[in-house]
Each structure stands twice: as structure tokens, then as C-alpha cells.
Amino acid sequence: ELSDGEVKGDEKAIGDDDWRETLRHQIQTRIKAGPKRKYIPVVAGLPGAGKTQNMVELATDLNLVPVFIDVQNLSPEEVIGTPVAKTGEKMEVKFSRPPLWDQIQVQMKEGEEHLKERLQKFKGKEEGAKLFKQWKDASVKYLIFFDELNRTNTKVFNAIRKVILEKEFNEEYRLPEESVVVAAINPTGKGTQELTKHVRDVFDVIPVHISWPKFKAHLDKMDLNVDDDSSRIARTVLSAFIDRFRVRESQSGADPHFFLNVASTPIYVSAREYTDMLVGLAHKIQRVYGRELAKLGDPEHKPEDSEEKVRRAIYSAAKDSLHFILKLTGFLSRGSSKPQPQA
């Protein structure tokens, strides 16, 4: 949004390869073992680690149709359906068809319609057509990914747990047997549900960490679509900001560069949010810096006035990028809207 779609971060460039290969192995094992393999692969990582993007790529590599479910936006009724009274000699209660089941069916159908085109795009026309033919005869055809599994309320978590572990919504509606289920959880954070021992016993939890050196190298190579001066200033500002405010010790196994020491507890900033911040800085600096640079030829113009405007632009861009995060944590006053000079 900041750059009109011209600049996009590449999530693939910010993670370690180990967890992807581990997940690939788990899914391949599940496909080969069939229903006998009861364990569910679950990736555990903070937001912005590229989990969703990698699921798309993994599905393509394994010749599967991807289906995505954001668990945190579900209600209990969407998972289990609504109670429907059944009249007769005995009063019975059954549940209506769950809307989530319908949602999965729609995604499966749409994925099937675009699968051949997607395979040919990434694998080549001849190889893609061959893989599509193999897919039609495959015993496993769908990769169903339940994201943010433990960032929801207890009722939804318990309902979706049954779907994941037993592939069953109720006695009438089930996930397709031709599917393999994968989930993602946030290891810590506000609003997360703790996994019980029973659940952990059937989850193969794969830790996901973001490599700061890889992510930094990715940022350094990004084309920000601005002039060289604005790009250089934006990168310098972001590096200085992170060095000044980051925590000094690892948090939950994650790199300390992704946590800011600005509140009673460290605030997590994802790689995606740092990318947005860099892009926002670069474009706002370019709009102000060039204009102020031109004024320096006027002998009556005070250079310190231009410096102040550039500083305010930098502050405004950084605040805009982090506004939601800081508001969510309560660190940023909800009534605060104007940049403060001392900042």
C-alpha cells in the first residue's frame, strides 16, 4: 500500500531452510504412510516468518492443491454448524452443515481449476501437464493449512482440534480422505491457547526462526524504487532505529533484533513490518529530501529548517509503520496523533 504495489518483500529470503525441509519430509512421510500416520506437522513461529508463502510453494512442489484456513477469524458455529432440532417420537438435535466445510470445498474446487495452469507456470508446460495427470490419480491431492491455530478462543480451538485430528466436523461432514493436514501456531503471545499434553502428543512441532543476517541481506538488496540518497538515508535510519531500541537477549528462541525494548515487555516486530517500515521511510524521505535540498541554494534559507523537516518526515514514516503494533500493546497513547519534536 505504501508503494502502490511496486515493492514487495520476498518472505522466502528471510527464513532458515531447515524448517522447510523438515516440513517437506513430514508431509511426504504422511502421504506415503496414509491414514496410519496419525501425527500432524505443526510449524511454530512468530508472524512474518514466511509460513504462508512457503506453504504455497511446498504445495506446488508436492503437486498438491493448497487450502488455507485462518483459524483466528472463525466462530464456533462456523466449525461445528448450528443446532437444528429434529422432531419425531424422540427429540433429537443435529447440527447444520458447517460453513467452514463449505469454505474448504470452494477452495478445493477453485484450486483444482487453477492447478494445471499453476504447475505449467512453475514446472514448464510439458512437465506441468504430466504432473497434473499424476495429480488426478494421486491418493493425496490437497494440502489443508490451518493458520493461527492457537490464536483463537477456547471453543473454536476445541472444535477445530477435532477437525484436524480426526478429519471430522460431525458424523455427516468430514475433510476429504485425499487431504493432508498441516497447522501453524504462535509459540507465545497475547491471546494464544496453550496446547494440552494430549494435543502435543499428536503434533510434530517444527520450530521456525527468522535468520537476522539473511533478512538483513535481503533488505540490503531490495530495490526501493527511490533515488540513491533516499535509499541510503532510509537504510541508515532503520539500522540506527533497530540498534537503538532492540533488546539485547534472545526472546523465546527468536533473534533479539525482532523485539523492541520500549515497554514493560518487549514488543515483537515481524520481518514483514520492518520491510514495510523501510519502504515507507524511503518514499517519504524522497518526497521531502529532494524538495528541501533544492532550497539550500537560497542564501536566505536556513539549513536547520530543512533538517527539521526531514527529521519530522522520518519520524512520521516510522510512526505510521509501527502505529498499529504500538497501539495494540498500549505503548502508544490512543489519543496521540501529532509527532512530538523531541522524538
C-alpha positions in Angstrom: 0.0 0.0 0.0 2.9 2.3 0.8 4.5 1.9 -2.6 1.4 1.2 -4.9 2.4 -2.4 -5.2 5.8 -1.7 -6.7 7.9 -3.0 -3.8 7.2 -6.4 -2.2 9.2 -8.3 0.3 10.3 -11.8 -0.5 9.3 -13.9 2.5 11.4 -16.8 1.1 14.5 -14.8 1.7 14.0 -14.3 5.4 13.9 -17.8 6.9 16.1 -20.7 7.6 15.9 -23.6 5.2 15.9 -26.3 7.9 12.2 -26.0 8.9 11.1 -26.1 5.3 12.9 -29.3 4.6 11.7 -30.8 7.9 8.1 -29.9 7.0 8.5 -31.3 3.5 9.8 -34.6 4.9 6.9 -34.8 7.4 4.3 -34.2 4.6 6.0 -36.7 2.3 6.0 -39.3 5.1 2.3 -38.7 5.8 1.5 -39.1 2.1 3.4 -42.4 1.9 2.1 -43.8 5.2 -1.5 -42.8 4.6 -4.0 -42.9 7.5 -1.6 -45.0 9.6 0.4 -41.8 10.1 -1.5 -40.0 12.9 0.9 -37.2 13.7 0.1 -33.7 12.4 3.0 -31.5 11.2 2.8 -28.1 13.0 5.1 -25.2 12.4 5.6 -22.9 15.4 6.9 -19.4 14.6 6.2 -15.8 15.1 4.3 -13.8 12.5 6.2 -12.7 9.4 8.4 -15.8 9.2 7.0 -16.7 5.7 4.9 -19.7 6.8 2.0 -19.0 4.4 4.2 -18.2 1.4 6.2 -21.3 2.0 3.0 -23.4 2.2 2.1 -22.3 -1.3 5.5 -23.2 -2.7 5.5 -26.5 -0.9 2.1 -27.4 -2.2 3.3 -26.7 -5.8 6.5 -28.8 -5.2 4.5 -31.7 -3.9 1.8 -31.4 -6.6 -1.0 -30.6 -4.1 -3.9 -28.1 -4.1 -3.4 -25.7 -1.2 -6.3 -24.8 1.0 -5.9 -22.0 3.7 -7.9 -21.6 6.9 -7.3 -18.6 9.2 -8.5 -20.1 12.5 -8.3 -16.8 14.5 -11.2 -15.4 12.4 -13.6 -18.4 12.9 -16.6 -18.7 15.3 -17.6 -22.0 16.9 -20.7 -22.1 14.7 -18.6 -21.9 11.5 -16.7 -25.1 12.6 -19.5 -27.2 14.1 -22.6 -25.7 12.5 -25.7 -24.6 14.3 -28.0 -26.9 16.3 -31.1 -28.0 14.4 -34.0 -29.7 16.3 -35.3 -32.9 14.7 -38.9 -33.7 15.5 -40.3 -37.2 16.0 -41.0 -39.7 18.7 -37.7 -38.6 20.3 -36.4 -35.1 20.4 -33.0 -35.1 18.7 -30.5 -32.3 18.0 -28.3 -32.4 15.0 -26.0 -29.8 13.5 -26.3 -28.0 10.2 -23.6 -28.2 7.6 -20.6 -26.2 8.9 -19.8 -23.1 6.9 -16.1 -24.0 7.2 -16.8 -27.2 5.4 -18.3 -25.2 2.6 -15.4 -22.8 2.5 -12.9 -25.7 2.2 -15.0 -27.2 -0.7 -14.9 -23.9 -2.5 -11.2 -23.5 -2.1 -10.6 -27.1 -3.3 -12.7 -26.6 -6.4 -11.0 -23.3 -7.3 -7.6 -24.8 -6.6 -8.4 -27.7 -8.9 -9.4 -25.3 -11.7 -6.1 -23.4 -11.5 -3.8 -26.3 -10.7 -2.8 -27.2 -14.2 -2.0 -23.6 -15.0 0.0 -23.2 -11.8 2.0 -26.3 -12.4 2.8 -25.3 -16.0 3.8 -21.9 -14.9 6.4 -23.2 -12.3 7.3 -26.5 -13.9 7.1 -25.8 -17.6 4.2 -26.7 -20.0 5.2 -30.3 -20.7 6.2 -31.2 -17.1 3.2 -29.3 -15.7 0.8 -31.3 -17.9 2.4 -34.5 -16.8 2.2 -33.6 -13.1 -1.5 -32.6 -13.5 -2.2 -36.0 -14.9 -0.4 -37.7 -12.0 -2.4 -35.5 -9.6 -5.7 -36.8 -10.9 -4.7 -40.4 -9.9 -2.9 -39.5 -6.7 -4.1 -40.7 -3.3 -3.4 -37.3 -1.7 -4.5 -34.2 -3.6 -4.9 -31.4 -1.1 -2.8 -29.6 1.5 -5.1 -28.1 4.1 -3.3 -25.5 6.2 -4.8 -24.2 9.4 -3.0 -21.0 10.3 -3.0 -19.2 13.7 -4.3 -22.5 15.2 -3.8 -21.4 18.9 -4.7 -17.7 18.4 -8.4 -18.1 19.0 -10.9 -18.7 21.8 -11.2 -22.0 23.6 -14.4 -23.1 22.0 -13.1 -22.6 18.4 -9.8 -24.2 19.4 -11.5 -27.3 20.8 -13.8 -27.6 17.7 -11.0 -27.2 15.2 -8.8 -29.6 17.1 -11.4 -32.4 16.4 -11.3 -31.5 12.7 -7.5 -31.6 12.5 -7.0 -34.7 14.5 -10.0 -36.8 13.2 -10.7 -35.0 9.9 -14.3 -34.8 11.1 -16.7 -31.8 11.7 -19.6 -34.1 12.8 -20.9 -37.5 11.9 -22.0 -36.3 8.5 -19.3 -33.9 7.3 -15.6 -34.7 7.1 -12.4 -33.5 5.5 -11.6 -35.4 2.3 -9.5 -38.5 2.7 -7.3 -37.3 -0.1 -6.0 -34.4 2.1 -3.0 -33.9 4.3 -3.4 -31.5 7.2 -0.7 -29.0 8.4 -1.1 -26.3 11.0 0.8 -23.3 12.3 0.9 -21.9 15.8 2.4 -18.9 17.5 4.7 -20.2 20.3 3.9 -17.2 22.5 1.8 -14.0 22.5 -1.4 -12.4 23.7 -4.5 -14.5 23.1 -2.7 -17.8 22.4 -4.2 -21.0 23.6 -1.9 -23.4 25.5 -1.6 -26.8 23.8 -2.6 -29.7 26.2 -0.4 -32.7 26.6 -2.9 -34.8 24.5 -2.6 -32.4 21.6 1.2 -32.1 21.8 1.4 -35.9 21.7 -0.1 -36.0 18.2 1.6 -32.8 16.9 5.0 -32.8 15.3 6.0 -29.3 16.3 8.6 -27.8 13.9 10.3 -24.6 15.3 10.5 -21.7 12.8 13.0 -18.9 13.4 13.9 -16.0 11.2 17.6 -15.5 10.4 18.5 -11.9 11.0 21.7 -12.0 8.8 19.6 -13.4 5.9 16.8 -11.0 6.4 19.3 -8.0 6.7 21.0 -9.2 3.5 17.6 -9.4 1.8 16.8 -5.8 2.9 20.1 -4.6 1.6 19.4 -6.0 -1.9 15.8 -4.7 -2.1 15.1 -2.2 -4.8 13.0 0.5 -3.1 12.2 2.4 -6.3 13.6 5.7 -4.9 16.8 7.7 -5.6 20.1 6.6 -4.1 20.2 9.3 -1.4 16.7 8.5 -0.1 17.5 4.8 -0.2 20.8 5.3 1.7 19.1 7.5 4.4 16.2 5.1 4.9 18.5 2.1 5.4 20.7 4.1 7.8 17.7 5.3 9.8 16.2 1.8 10.0 19.5 0.3 11.2 20.0 3.0 13.7 16.4 2.6 15.0 16.8 -1.2 15.4 20.2 -0.9 17.1 18.9 1.7 19.5 15.7 0.0 20.6 16.2 -3.7 20.1 16.5 -6.0 23.1 19.9 -7.5 23.8 18.9 -11.0 24.6 17.1 -13.7 22.7 13.3 -13.9 23.2 11.6 -17.3 23.1 14.5 -18.5 20.9 13.9 -15.7 18.3 16.6 -13.2 17.3 16.6 -10.1 19.5 16.6 -7.8 16.5 12.9 -8.5 16.1 12.0 -7.3 19.6 11.9 -3.6 20.7 12.7 -2.7 24.3 10.2 0.1 24.5 7.6 -1.1 27.0 7.3 -3.2 30.2 7.6 -6.3 28.0 9.5 -6.5 24.6 7.4 -5.7 21.6 7.7 -8.1 18.6 8.2 -6.5 15.2 8.0 -9.0 12.3 10.2 -9.1 9.2 7.2 -8.0 7.1 6.7 -5.0 9.3 10.4 -4.0 9.2 10.1 -4.3 5.4 7.1 -2.0 5.3 8.9 0.4 7.6 11.9 0.6 5.2 9.7 1.2 2.2 7.7 3.8 4.0 10.8 5.6 5.1 12.4 5.6 1.7 9.3 7.0 -0.1 8.5 9.7 2.5 12.2 10.8 2.6 12.3 11.1 -1.2 9.3 13.4 -1.2 10.8 15.7 1.4 14.5 15.4 0.9 14.7 16.4 -2.7 12.5 19.4 -2.1 14.5 20.6 0.9 17.8 20.0 -0.9 16.7 22.4 -3.7 16.1 25.2 -1.1 19.7 25.1 0.1 20.7 27.3 -2.9 18.7 30.2 -1.4 21.1 32.2 0.8 18.2 33.3 3.0 17.1 29.7 3.7 18.2 28.2 7.0 19.6 24.7 6.6 18.4 23.7 10.0 14.8 24.3 8.9 15.3 21.7 6.1 16.9 19.3 8.5 14.0 19.6 10.9 11.5 18.8 8.1 13.5 15.8 7.0 13.6 14.6 10.7 9.9 15.1 11.0 9.3 13.1 7.8 11.5 10.3 9.1 9.6 10.3 12.4 6.2 10.4 10.7 7.0 7.5 8.4 8.4 5.3 11.2 5.4 6.1 13.4 2.9 5.3 10.6 4.6 1.9 10.1 4.6 0.9 13.7 1.4 2.7 14.8 -0.8 -0.4 14.8 1.8 -2.5 16.7 2.4 0.1 19.4 -1.4 0.8 19.8 -2.1 -2.9 20.2 0.4 -3.1 23.0 -0.8 0.1 24.7 2.6 1.7 24.3 1.4 4.4 22.0 -1.3 6.6 23.5 -4.6 6.2 21.7 -5.0 10.0 21.7 -1.6 10.7 20.2 -1.6 11.7 16.6 0.9 14.5 16.2 4.7 13.9 16.0 6.5 15.3 19.0 9.6 17.5 18.3 11.7 15.7 20.9 11.0 12.3 19.3 
